[in-house]
Amino acid sequence: MASGTLITIEGLDGAGKSTLAQALARELAARGSRVELLREPGGVEVSERIRALVKDPALALTARTEALLYAAARAQLVEERLEPLLAQGAVVLVDRFLDSSLAYQGAGRSLGVEQVRAINLFATRGLQPDRTLLLSISPAAGRARQHRRSEEPDRLEREGEEFFTTIASAYQQLARAEPERVRVIDAGQPPEQVLLDALDAVADLLLPPVPAD
């Protein structure tokens, strides 16, 4: 039984997930938590190799192949790193997790959210986040941020506006369906405020309750 805390960070490309993940990891560590920061797909060697496949713009993957590769990378990460870390009581931050597949492959690729959920629950042995921080940003604003980066866009980042509009809508539907788990944060704010909002969103998981008088 997991005794640690699993916090995932979700959102469109360009929402600032990696920036928040790094800042949140530093802040929680400074407050005394044992924190591990991982990314998806990736985090372990097998999953990093799969990451190279799914990101490669030179490859033409079918939608089902893409979904299964993400699930495979997730299965390896869960068994090799997540489950052991949680069993040791760590706070584990993951830059993307199951909700990304629900939004990107389930909705964006039109495979069906519940169908993609099923293969990922199998891949993760049912492991789900204690809290998910959804960074909300419009597809246009996310694209604008991406264009300011120096890196070449990867295979998914090259998709059109309709693809990302569908994903943004799917994320909002997931948040409405699970408001206790998924907390929406305005990603258009300054990074300092995004971090403060994130800390507020996880405080009940990581801070001891105030004793009653």
Disulfide bonds with the S-S distance in Angstrom:
none
